[in-house]
Amino acid sequence: MTERLPILIAGGGPVGCIAALAIARQGIPVRVFEAEANVADMPRAATTHAATLEMLAGLGMADEVIERGIVEPLFRIWDRQSKTIMAEFDFGRLKDETPYPFAVQCEQHKLASMAIARLRAYPHATIEFSVRVNELTQTSDGVEIEVQNAEGTRRIAGSYLIGCDGGRSTVRKGLGIDFTGYTHPERFLILTTSYDIGTMYPGCTRNYITDPESWFSIFKVSGDGDGPLWRVLSATKPEQADQELMNAAATEARLQRFLPKDSPYPVVHRNLYNVHQRVASSFRNGRVFLAGDSAHVNNPLGGLGLNFGIHDVIELTGLLGRVIRNEAPEHVLDEYDRNRRPLNIEFVQQQTIANKKRMEEKDPNARAKDFEQLRRTADDPAAHRTYVRRASLIESVKKRSLAPV
Ligand SMILES: Cc1cc2nc3c(=O)[nH]c(=O)nc-3n(C[C@H](O)[C@H](O)[C@H](O)COP(=O)(O)OP(=O)(O)OC[C@H]3O[C@@H](n4cnc5c(N)ncnc54)[C@H](O)[C@@H]3O)c2cc1C
């Protein structure tokens, strides 16, 4: 009986919306509650990797992601001081392993909007904006949440609850689950410009420019209709205040320092982010689950956080579907926490921490050693393939599917 109640989702970001679509496609009722009035369109994730594209294909989204994004098989790691490419990696090496041997730069608000558009075809799926989830209770056979909008509060019953409500998750806090890890002292600044930085870094739209003093990375995104944009990501100093960083003169000076040119930069967005490496101490408590940033957060170098969050909900919604259809006993849901937590630590936390260390390494010997290792990896076909399998999260998916069920 309880299983006929909808699965409830707190948070209509990309992970919540994709979770809802994956549930609705199985014929299971689902309700999403999103605190904001609209899908947030600030510049965050853009890189969608091969393993994720395969999952999005299963939801009928991959073709549109490719059409609305920028396909890029390569990424390059540079030494800023010598302006030399230390290594170029090519996802094309995976062409016999995936139909998507590339990354697609497609902004995360587009992914959320694509999922919402598809969700509207299912009468048993709803998404309500400007509705905040305040608190939750659960019993052995159901959940109940209190939601709030401008009119007041109401209580909603469901069969399960998935907290897709981001890094500050109300659901995680409501369950009293620790968010173990640390926050980096510096913040990351993204400056988005319509200037074609590709003229300075031709041949590849994903570039990581390492520098012991001041690293940066540049990525092209397709934008929202006024032509492509470039994002320039860099780290601030811990002591720098917003005012000092965000004024037009400071952002122009920063861009000119990294990418000098004769005229000023047209800047479309300036965004500052706190950066964390944290993993929830559990991804499940009874009938309540955490997925996406509510379960894990990491620095954006490598473009892994959202990708992994999408993998979370593909796995979770598959398990929930089997349990709801009585194809599997309830205890298979234990697999979710058992698999996803260690996979996040091994494939997302470790990689992003290593990527950040590479970008900022100050010890000249360690830098030289790392560059030498990178070059050897890029030059050796088997090592190159292993590297891009890991970077694209294909290896994490293969490891998961080999795990005993
Ligand atoms: C600068 C930057 C670049 C990044 N680049 C990449 C990348 O290239 N690739 C990648 O994979 N990842 C990247 N990431 C990470 C990615 O942005 C996040 O992993 C992603 O946003 C997680 O999606 P989510 O849906 O879990 O959470 P969110 O996007 O944070 O969405 C959570 C939603 O829940 C809503 N909400 C919060 N509380 C409540 C509540 N109580 N009730 C109802 N709704 C609520 C919020 O309004 C929000 O809409 C990047 C992050 C940053 C900061």
The ligand as a MOL file (V3000), in Angstrom:
LIG
                    3D

  0  0  0     0  0            999 V3000
M  V30 BEGIN CTAB
M  V30 COUNTS 53 58 0 0 0
M  V30 BEGIN ATOM
M  V30 1 C 32.5650 26.0460 -10.2360 0
M  V30 2 C 32.0190 24.6540 -10.3070 0
M  V30 3 C 32.2120 23.9010 -11.4500 0
M  V30 4 C 31.7550 22.5840 -11.5000 0
M  V30 5 N 31.9800 21.8380 -12.6310 0
M  V30 6 C 31.5640 20.5600 -12.6660 0
M  V30 7 C 31.7290 19.7830 -13.8580 0
M  V30 8 O 32.2360 20.2630 -14.8910 0
M  V30 9 N 31.2850 18.4880 -13.8560 0
M  V30 10 C 30.7050 17.9320 -12.7420 0
M  V30 11 O 30.3530 16.7460 -12.7870 0
M  V30 12 N 30.4780 18.6670 -11.6250 0
M  V30 13 C 30.8880 19.9560 -11.5560 0
M  V30 14 N 30.6210 20.7260 -10.4550 0
M  V30 15 C 29.7990 20.1560 -9.3570 0
M  V30 16 C 28.3090 20.3460 -9.6500 0
M  V30 17 O 28.0090 21.7030 -9.8420 0
M  V30 18 C 27.4850 19.7690 -8.5100 0
M  V30 19 O 27.9600 18.4740 -8.2400 0
M  V30 20 C 25.9890 19.7360 -8.8780 0
M  V30 21 O 25.4100 21.0190 -8.8360 0
M  V30 22 C 25.2310 18.8260 -7.9210 0
M  V30 23 O 23.8800 18.7970 -8.2930 0
M  V30 24 P 22.7490 18.5510 -7.1980 0
M  V30 25 O 21.4740 18.5120 -7.9500 0
M  V30 26 O 23.1640 17.4110 -6.3330 0
M  V30 27 O 22.8440 19.8230 -6.2350 0
M  V30 28 P 22.5040 21.3440 -6.5710 0
M  V30 29 O 22.8670 21.6650 -7.9620 0
M  V30 30 O 23.1270 22.1320 -5.4710 0
M  V30 31 O 20.9340 21.4080 -6.4640 0
M  V30 32 C 20.2840 21.3050 -5.2130 0
M  V30 33 C 18.9110 21.9230 -5.3540 0
M  V30 34 O 18.1980 21.7220 -4.1530 0
M  V30 35 C 17.4960 22.9050 -3.8310 0
M  V30 36 N 17.2790 22.8860 -2.3740 0
M  V30 37 C 18.1850 23.0760 -1.3940 0
M  V30 38 N 17.6180 22.9150 -0.1750 0
M  V30 39 C 16.3130 22.6070 -0.4230 0
M  V30 40 C 15.2250 22.3000 0.4180 0
M  V30 41 N 15.3550 22.2840 1.7490 0
M  V30 42 N 14.0270 22.0470 -0.1490 0
M  V30 43 C 13.8760 22.0300 -1.5120 0
M  V30 44 N 14.8800 22.3330 -2.3540 0
M  V30 45 C 16.0890 22.5850 -1.8080 0
M  V30 46 C 18.4010 24.0280 -4.2980 0
M  V30 47 O 17.6730 25.2220 -4.5240 0
M  V30 48 C 18.9590 23.4250 -5.5900 0
M  V30 49 O 18.1880 23.7370 -6.7100 0
M  V30 50 C 31.0610 22.0400 -10.3890 0
M  V30 51 C 30.8360 22.8270 -9.2570 0
M  V30 52 C 31.2970 24.1180 -9.2140 0
M  V30 53 C 31.0420 24.9540 -7.9880 0
M  V30 END ATOM
M  V30 BEGIN BOND
M  V30 1 1 1 2
M  V30 2 1 2 3
M  V30 3 2 2 52
M  V30 4 2 3 4
M  V30 5 1 4 5
M  V30 6 1 4 50
M  V30 7 2 5 6
M  V30 8 1 6 7
M  V30 9 1 6 13
M  V30 10 2 7 8
M  V30 11 1 7 9
M  V30 12 1 9 10
M  V30 13 2 10 11
M  V30 14 1 10 12
M  V30 15 2 12 13
M  V30 16 1 13 14
M  V30 17 1 14 15
M  V30 18 1 14 50
M  V30 19 1 15 16
M  V30 20 1 16 17
M  V30 21 1 16 18
M  V30 22 1 18 19
M  V30 23 1 18 20
M  V30 24 1 20 21
M  V30 25 1 20 22
M  V30 26 1 22 23
M  V30 27 1 23 24
M  V30 28 2 24 25
M  V30 29 1 24 26
M  V30 30 1 24 27
M  V30 31 1 27 28
M  V30 32 2 28 29
M  V30 33 1 28 30
M  V30 34 1 28 31
M  V30 35 1 31 32
M  V30 36 1 32 33
M  V30 37 1 33 34
M  V30 38 1 33 48
M  V30 39 1 34 35
M  V30 40 1 35 36
M  V30 41 1 35 46
M  V30 42 1 36 37
M  V30 43 1 36 45
M  V30 44 2 37 38
M  V30 45 1 38 39
M  V30 46 1 39 40
M  V30 47 2 39 45
M  V30 48 1 40 41
M  V30 49 2 40 42
M  V30 50 1 42 43
M  V30 51 2 43 44
M  V30 52 1 44 45
M  V30 53 1 46 47
M  V30 54 1 46 48
M  V30 55 1 48 49
M  V30 56 2 50 51
M  V30 57 1 51 52
M  V30 58 1 52 53
M  V30 END BOND
M  V30 END CTAB
M  END
